[in-house]
C-alpha cells in the first residue's frame, strides 16, 4: 500500500477468534499491522468489523467447492496505537474496506494519525 506522506508499506491482518454469525454476515476481529518500507517503522491496533459473503451466480448454480469466485466484502474499524520508529507515539482510527472475488482483491485504508 501507499501511505500519504510516508510512502510504501506492507500490511498484515492477524485474524482473531471471533467469527460470529450476524444475519447473513459475520462479525470479525483481529489485529492490523502496518510496516513502512523506508525504515521498518510499525504501527498496529485491534480491528473489528463485518465480513459479508456476496451472492455469486456461479456459486449458486454449481457446487461451492468447484466455483471460482467466492466473493466477499469486509468493512472494519481499527484503533491504531503502539507505533515504533517514525510512527512512535502516534495514534488514530482508520477504516479498512476489502473486496475479493477469486484472484481479484482490492482494499482501501482511510484514517488519520496524530500525536
N, C-alpha and C positions, 0 to 999 in steps of 0.2 A: 504494500500500500504506500501511498504518498501522503505525508502529513504536511499541512501548510506550515511553512517556515522552518520545518525540521528535516525534510527530505524523506528518503525511502525508509521503510520499516517493515518488519515482519510481525505477524500476529499469531497467537496460539490461543485456542479455546479449549480449556480443560472442562469436560462435562462433569457436572455434579451428580448427586444421587437422585434428584427429583426428575421425574418424567411422568407426571400425574395427568390423567385424562381431564380435559376441560372442554366439554362438549365434543366436537369432532377434532379438537386440537389437543395440545399437551403443554402443561406448564413445565418450564425447564429452568435449570440453574447451572452455575459453573463459575469459572474464573477466566477473564480475558487478560492476556499479557501482550504488551506492545514493546518491541525491541528495535531501537534505531540502528540502521546500518552504519551510520557515521562513526559511532563510538561505543555501541553496545548498551547505551543507557536504556533503562527499562521502567515501565510503569504498569501496574496491574490493578485489578479490583474485581469484586463479585459482580456476577451477571445474573439477571433474572429476566425471563421472557416467556414467549409463547411460540411454539412451533406448530404449524398447520400443514398437514398433507393437502396438496391441491388436487382437484379432480383431474384425472387423466383418462382421456378416451381410450387410449391403447390399454391402459391398466385395467379398465373396466371390461373391455372386450376380450381380453386374454388373461391367462393366469399371471398373477403378480410376479412370480419368480422369473418369467421369461419376458416381461415387459421392460422396454428401455424407457427410462424416464424417472418414475417415482418422484414427481415434482413436490417441492415443499417451499414454504416461506417461513422465516423466523424473524421476529421483532423482539429486541432485547434492550434493556437498560443496564448501564454499567456505572458503578461508582468507583472512579479511578483514584488511587492513593498509592503511597509507598513507592515513589519513584527513586531511581538511582541515577548517578551521573548528572547530566544537564536537566533531567526530569525530577531530581530530588526536591522534595518539599512542595511539589505541585499536586493539586487535587482538582477534581472536576467530575462532571457527569457526561455521559455520551449515550447516544442511541446507535444500535447496530442492527442493520437490516440485511438479511441474506435471502437469496433465491437460488434454488438449484433444480435442475431437471436433467437427468442423465449426466453427460460430461460437461454441461454448462453450469457455471457457478458465478454469481455476481454478489457483490456486497458493498454497502456503504457504512461508514462510521462517521458520525457527526457529533461534535461536542466542543467543549472549551475547557482548557486547563488554566488554572491561576495559582498564584502562590505568593 
